[in-house]
Amino acid sequence: GEAERAIASLRHGLNLNPNDPQNVAWHILLAYAQLLADQSKEALESANTALALRPHFGPTLEALACCAVALGRPDDAGQWLSRMKEADDPESHFLAPMRANQPDYDKRITRWLQNARA
C-alpha cells in the first residue's frame, strides 16, 4: 500500500543485482509502483527496460498498456494488448498478491486495462 516506498526498495534491489535473471519481474513491479505513485513517465521507462529484457513476456506488454493509458496514449495501449496474443506468458501471476491485498491498486490497474481494451 506504499507505492513510493516500494519504488525505493525495488530500485535498491535492482542496483544490488543488476544481472539477476528475474529482473524483468522487478522492473515490471517497479513500473506498477511508479504508476500507482503517479509517476507515469518513469513507469514507462521501467516497463521499457523490462521489454528490452524479455520482449515477448505478457506481463511486460500488460504493464506497457497500463503506462500508455496513464499517459493518454490509447492507440499505443491497444497495440501492446494486441501483442499479448503472441506472448510467452500472457498473465501477471506475480501481481496477484498485491492486487488481492490492495483493492484500490487493483481497481486502478483494472481500470487501466479496461481503458486499454476500449
ROMIPA-386219 format. One record per residue (C-alpha): residue number from 0; residue in one letter; x, y, z; chain. Coordinates in Angstrom, 2 decimals, padded with zeros to 5 digits. Layout:
! residues N
<node num="NUM" residu="A" xx="X" yy="Y" zz="Z" chaine="A"/>
...
! end
This chain:
! residues 118
<node num="0" residu="G" xx="000.00" yy="000.00" zz="000.00" chaine="A"/>
<node num="1" residu="E" xx="003.02" yy="002.30" zz="-000.08" chaine="A"/>
<node num="2" residu="A" xx="003.94" yy="002.62" zz="-003.73" chaine="A"/>
<node num="3" residu="E" xx="006.54" yy="005.34" zz="-003.23" chaine="A"/>
<node num="4" residu="R" xx="008.33" yy="003.32" zz="-000.58" chaine="A"/>
<node num="5" residu="A" xx="008.21" yy="000.27" zz="-002.85" chaine="A"/>
<node num="6" residu="I" xx="009.90" yy="002.28" zz="-005.62" chaine="A"/>
<node num="7" residu="A" xx="012.93" yy="002.94" zz="-003.43" chaine="A"/>
<node num="8" residu="S" xx="013.14" yy="-000.70" zz="-002.35" chaine="A"/>
<node num="9" residu="L" xx="012.80" yy="-002.03" zz="-005.89" chaine="A"/>
<node num="10" residu="R" xx="015.45" yy="000.36" zz="-007.21" chaine="A"/>
<node num="11" residu="H" xx="017.78" yy="-000.64" zz="-004.38" chaine="A"/>
<node num="12" residu="G" xx="017.28" yy="-004.34" zz="-005.16" chaine="A"/>
<node num="13" residu="L" xx="017.89" yy="-003.80" zz="-008.86" chaine="A"/>
<node num="14" residu="N" xx="021.11" yy="-001.94" zz="-008.06" chaine="A"/>
<node num="15" residu="L" xx="022.30" yy="-004.75" zz="-005.79" chaine="A"/>
<node num="16" residu="N" xx="021.99" yy="-007.38" zz="-008.50" chaine="A"/>
<node num="17" residu="P" xx="021.65" yy="-005.85" zz="-011.97" chaine="A"/>
<node num="18" residu="N" xx="022.22" yy="-009.24" zz="-013.66" chaine="A"/>
<node num="19" residu="D" xx="019.56" yy="-011.24" zz="-011.83" chaine="A"/>
<node num="20" residu="P" xx="017.68" yy="-013.32" zz="-014.43" chaine="A"/>
<node num="21" residu="Q" xx="014.42" yy="-012.38" zz="-012.64" chaine="A"/>
<node num="22" residu="N" xx="014.98" yy="-008.64" zz="-013.10" chaine="A"/>
<node num="23" residu="V" xx="012.26" yy="-008.48" zz="-015.72" chaine="A"/>
<node num="24" residu="A" xx="009.73" yy="-009.13" zz="-012.95" chaine="A"/>
<node num="25" residu="W" xx="011.33" yy="-006.49" zz="-010.71" chaine="A"/>
<node num="26" residu="H" xx="011.25" yy="-003.90" zz="-013.50" chaine="A"/>
<node num="27" residu="I" xx="007.57" yy="-004.67" zz="-014.10" chaine="A"/>
<node num="28" residu="L" xx="006.81" yy="-004.33" zz="-010.39" chaine="A"/>
<node num="29" residu="L" xx="008.76" yy="-001.07" zz="-010.37" chaine="A"/>
<node num="30" residu="A" xx="006.69" yy="000.17" zz="-013.32" chaine="A"/>
<node num="31" residu="Y" xx="003.45" yy="-000.58" zz="-011.46" chaine="A"/>
<node num="32" residu="A" xx="004.73" yy="001.05" zz="-008.27" chaine="A"/>
<node num="33" residu="Q" xx="005.62" yy="004.14" zz="-010.28" chaine="A"/>
<node num="34" residu="L" xx="002.21" yy="004.15" zz="-012.00" chaine="A"/>
<node num="35" residu="L" xx="000.46" yy="003.85" zz="-008.65" chaine="A"/>
<node num="36" residu="A" xx="002.59" yy="006.72" zz="-007.32" chaine="A"/>
<node num="37" residu="D" xx="001.51" yy="008.86" zz="-010.31" chaine="A"/>
<node num="38" residu="Q" xx="004.95" yy="008.69" zz="-011.94" chaine="A"/>
<node num="39" residu="S" xx="003.76" yy="007.61" zz="-015.38" chaine="A"/>
<node num="40" residu="K" xx="006.81" yy="008.68" zz="-017.38" chaine="A"/>
<node num="41" residu="E" xx="009.15" yy="006.84" zz="-015.03" chaine="A"/>
<node num="42" residu="A" xx="006.84" yy="003.81" zz="-015.15" chaine="A"/>
<node num="43" residu="L" xx="007.10" yy="003.76" zz="-018.93" chaine="A"/>
<node num="44" residu="E" xx="010.91" yy="003.78" zz="-018.67" chaine="A"/>
<node num="45" residu="S" xx="010.82" yy="000.84" zz="-016.26" chaine="A"/>
<node num="46" residu="A" xx="008.39" yy="-001.09" zz="-018.46" chaine="A"/>
<node num="47" residu="N" xx="010.60" yy="-000.42" zz="-021.50" chaine="A"/>
<node num="48" residu="T" xx="013.57" yy="-001.81" zz="-019.57" chaine="A"/>
<node num="49" residu="A" xx="011.52" yy="-004.96" zz="-018.93" chaine="A"/>
<node num="50" residu="L" xx="010.65" yy="-005.07" zz="-022.63" chaine="A"/>
<node num="51" residu="A" xx="014.34" yy="-004.98" zz="-023.56" chaine="A"/>
<node num="52" residu="L" xx="014.98" yy="-007.91" zz="-021.22" chaine="A"/>
<node num="53" residu="R" xx="012.07" yy="-010.05" zz="-022.37" chaine="A"/>
<node num="54" residu="P" xx="010.18" yy="-008.67" zz="-025.37" chaine="A"/>
<node num="55" residu="H" xx="007.54" yy="-011.42" zz="-025.60" chaine="A"/>
<node num="56" residu="F" xx="006.54" yy="-011.61" zz="-021.94" chaine="A"/>
<node num="57" residu="G" xx="002.84" yy="-010.92" zz="-021.39" chaine="A"/>
<node num="58" residu="P" xx="003.22" yy="-009.09" zz="-018.07" chaine="A"/>
<node num="59" residu="T" xx="005.67" yy="-006.67" zz="-019.71" chaine="A"/>
<node num="60" residu="L" xx="003.20" yy="-005.93" zz="-022.50" chaine="A"/>
<node num="61" residu="E" xx="000.37" yy="-005.53" zz="-019.99" chaine="A"/>
<node num="62" residu="A" xx="002.44" yy="-003.05" zz="-017.96" chaine="A"/>
<node num="63" residu="L" xx="003.21" yy="-001.11" zz="-021.13" chaine="A"/>
<node num="64" residu="A" xx="-000.52" yy="-000.98" zz="-021.95" chaine="A"/>
<node num="65" residu="C" xx="-001.24" yy="000.42" zz="-018.47" chaine="A"/>
<node num="66" residu="C" xx="001.53" yy="003.00" zz="-018.89" chaine="A"/>
<node num="67" residu="A" xx="000.16" yy="004.04" zz="-022.26" chaine="A"/>
<node num="68" residu="V" xx="-003.32" yy="004.57" zz="-020.81" chaine="A"/>
<node num="69" residu="A" xx="-001.92" yy="006.54" zz="-017.88" chaine="A"/>
<node num="70" residu="L" xx="-000.02" yy="008.75" zz="-020.34" chaine="A"/>
<node num="71" residu="G" xx="-003.12" yy="009.30" zz="-022.51" chaine="A"/>
<node num="72" residu="R" xx="-001.92" yy="007.16" zz="-025.42" chaine="A"/>
<node num="73" residu="P" xx="-004.84" yy="004.82" zz="-026.17" chaine="A"/>
<node num="74" residu="D" xx="-003.51" yy="003.71" zz="-029.57" chaine="A"/>
<node num="75" residu="D" xx="-000.25" yy="002.55" zz="-028.01" chaine="A"/>
<node num="76" residu="A" xx="-002.19" yy="000.74" zz="-025.30" chaine="A"/>
<node num="77" residu="G" xx="-004.19" yy="-001.19" zz="-027.88" chaine="A"/>
<node num="78" residu="Q" xx="-001.04" yy="-002.17" zz="-029.74" chaine="A"/>
<node num="79" residu="W" xx="000.57" yy="-003.53" zz="-026.56" chaine="A"/>
<node num="80" residu="L" xx="-002.52" yy="-005.58" zz="-025.77" chaine="A"/>
<node num="81" residu="S" xx="-002.67" yy="-006.98" zz="-029.28" chaine="A"/>
<node num="82" residu="R" xx="000.95" yy="-008.12" zz="-028.94" chaine="A"/>
<node num="83" residu="M" xx="-000.09" yy="-010.12" zz="-025.88" chaine="A"/>
<node num="84" residu="K" xx="-001.70" yy="-012.69" zz="-028.21" chaine="A"/>
<node num="85" residu="E" xx="001.82" yy="-013.87" zz="-029.10" chaine="A"/>
<node num="86" residu="A" xx="003.21" yy="-013.52" zz="-025.57" chaine="A"/>
<node num="87" residu="D" xx="005.22" yy="-016.22" zz="-023.80" chaine="A"/>
<node num="88" residu="D" xx="003.15" yy="-015.91" zz="-020.63" chaine="A"/>
<node num="89" residu="P" xx="000.02" yy="-013.81" zz="-021.00" chaine="A"/>
<node num="90" residu="E" xx="-000.75" yy="-013.37" zz="-017.29" chaine="A"/>
<node num="91" residu="S" xx="000.83" yy="-011.37" zz="-014.48" chaine="A"/>
<node num="92" residu="H" xx="000.76" yy="-014.00" zz="-011.74" chaine="A"/>
<node num="93" residu="F" xx="003.33" yy="-012.19" zz="-009.62" chaine="A"/>
<node num="94" residu="L" xx="000.97" yy="-009.20" zz="-009.30" chaine="A"/>
<node num="95" residu="A" xx="-001.79" yy="-011.33" zz="-007.78" chaine="A"/>
<node num="96" residu="P" xx="-000.76" yy="-010.87" zz="-004.11" chaine="A"/>
<node num="97" residu="M" xx="-000.52" yy="-007.10" zz="-004.44" chaine="A"/>
<node num="98" residu="R" xx="-003.83" yy="-006.89" zz="-006.28" chaine="A"/>
<node num="99" residu="A" xx="-005.54" yy="-009.15" zz="-003.71" chaine="A"/>
<node num="100" residu="N" xx="-004.23" yy="-007.17" zz="-000.73" chaine="A"/>
<node num="101" residu="Q" xx="-004.62" yy="-003.67" zz="-002.13" chaine="A"/>
<node num="102" residu="P" xx="-008.16" yy="-003.23" zz="-003.51" chaine="A"/>
<node num="103" residu="D" xx="-007.55" yy="000.39" zz="-004.51" chaine="A"/>
<node num="104" residu="Y" xx="-004.49" yy="-000.59" zz="-006.53" chaine="A"/>
<node num="105" residu="D" xx="-006.41" yy="-003.48" zz="-008.08" chaine="A"/>
<node num="106" residu="K" xx="-009.18" yy="-001.09" zz="-009.16" chaine="A"/>
<node num="107" residu="R" xx="-006.70" yy="001.29" zz="-010.77" chaine="A"/>
<node num="108" residu="I" xx="-004.93" yy="-001.49" zz="-012.67" chaine="A"/>
<node num="109" residu="T" xx="-008.26" yy="-002.96" zz="-013.75" chaine="A"/>
<node num="110" residu="R" xx="-009.37" yy="000.47" zz="-014.99" chaine="A"/>
<node num="111" residu="W" xx="-006.13" yy="000.97" zz="-016.96" chaine="A"/>
<node num="112" residu="L" xx="-006.57" yy="-002.42" zz="-018.62" chaine="A"/>
<node num="113" residu="Q" xx="-010.24" yy="-001.77" zz="-019.40" chaine="A"/>
<node num="114" residu="N" xx="-009.31" yy="001.57" zz="-020.97" chaine="A"/>
<node num="115" residu="A" xx="-006.57" yy="-000.12" zz="-022.97" chaine="A"/>
<node num="116" residu="R" xx="-009.15" yy="-002.53" zz="-024.41" chaine="A"/>
<node num="117" residu="A" xx="-011.63" yy="000.26" zz="-025.22" chaine="A"/>
! end
